[in-house]
């Protein structure tokens, strides 16, 4: 009988099946489409609801503050479940776990659309996040086992395409559904796709060539991870709205997050069968570097995706659909170049060179967007966003391959789980810190602009007089006209302050990319070194 071996949070006994055969023909195409669509469903739902919050608030009679939990609950569930997907796949069988996750995601989507109470919706969104969070790392593992070793660069390119397309499609699809149907369809749209994905997974996806029977579960590690990461995600999602540490419960959750995460790291490094094997970071020279780069890339992707729609809709007057259409070509470019870049990496092209080009291009994109004015139209964004699409393609695929380079067997599953979690956390930090930075910069710019406004300033008097004359022509009294002129001036100052703050935030993201560029020099890839992805989970 085979000797038990340590695995992802469990003590396991391997049960060898027949020699693994890779998929070919139409079966390979169907499996690829299934896992990519499933992963994209999860990512689309991270952003599709963002444009529907106002409608949900009005329909369910909830405050905007309460409705924000619809986003927060999904994000918390996601970031908890992603690093545990390898363990849960071993516990239930990867195919069963994948099918169950799609089923949970689909059923929760139905319940979200049927919800008539805000807190019921929040609960169902949490369940949806539990199901959806598993789809990302498990889809990646299935894709790797579908392709032969020499084709896995192509597989990485295909998967990276989904990573970028999902968050970009979300606002476009959500805006269309909200404008032309109803907010409920932001959830109902998942149901037919989820049912088709379940049928396809049940019919075509097989268990991996090595199955692992669960012998022991690291309950302490799982609990500490859930409490620590869940608290951290909660802080990031709600901190800015609650003025950070001015709110006692934000301070409390910060303390809980620090204690739980420190205890989690200590426990996982000292227990024999950890839920998340952090020791893989010591076994790979490149994984810690990849994790830092992935965090910054997630920060930049989600941070810029937070700024651009708000800037376009609030200041430039774009509709949700037009905003989505402006962003969509960028994602398509990333999708088009992903596969060729993956193949190039598989053939030996240096990931350092590709990442240097991609990160430099992303810095240039942020800087160019930072030059836009309040008079910019949709056409002014086209080529700049095309540059963003190229940049993301050149950073996503190399960093994904870098995370698993030089690793073998089950270490691949640990590395991909950690990398996916770090990217999600990077995105959460990106949105939270960018939002806070913008709020601070708005106050600074408002004070600066107000210092130039004076009743002794000819330009100010001329502007106020023009507004008052326009108001008087509409049969308003002189007092009413004066009040309108001052309100209009205040509105102009606030709009300009927000514009300058958005531009500052984009330049800050560019600066962060510049600061981590030297890390590329620390990447050490041996000639011909590639990851053994055959036993990724």
Buried (B, 14 or more C-beta within 10 A) or exposed (E): EEEBBBBBBBBBBBEEEEEEEEBEEEEBEBBBBBBBBBBBBBBBBBBBBBBBBEBBBEBBEBEEEBBBBBBBBBBBBBBBBBBBBBBBBBBBBBBBBBBBBBBBBBBBBBBBBEBEEBEBBBBBBBBBBBBBBBBBBBBBBBBBBBBBBEBBBBBBBBBBBBBBBBBBBBBBBBBBBBBEEBBBBBBBBBBEBBEBBBEBBEEBBBEBBBBBBBBBBBEBBBBBBBBBBBBBBBBBBBBBBBEBEEBEEBEEBBEBBEBBBEBBBEBBEEBEBBBBBBEBBEBBBBBBBBBBBBBBBBBBBBBBBBBBBBBBBEBBEBBBBBBBBBBBBBBBBBBEBBBBBBBBBBEEBBBBEBBBBBBBBBBBBBBBBBEBEEEBEEEBBEEBBBBBBBBBBBBBBBBBBBBBBBBBBBBBBBBBBBBBBBBBBBBBBBBBBBBBBBEEBBEEBBEEBEEEBEEEEEEBEEBBEEBBEBBBEEEBEEEBBBBBBEEBBEEBBBEBBBBBBBBBBBBBBBEBBEEBBEBBEEBEBEEEEBBBBBBBB
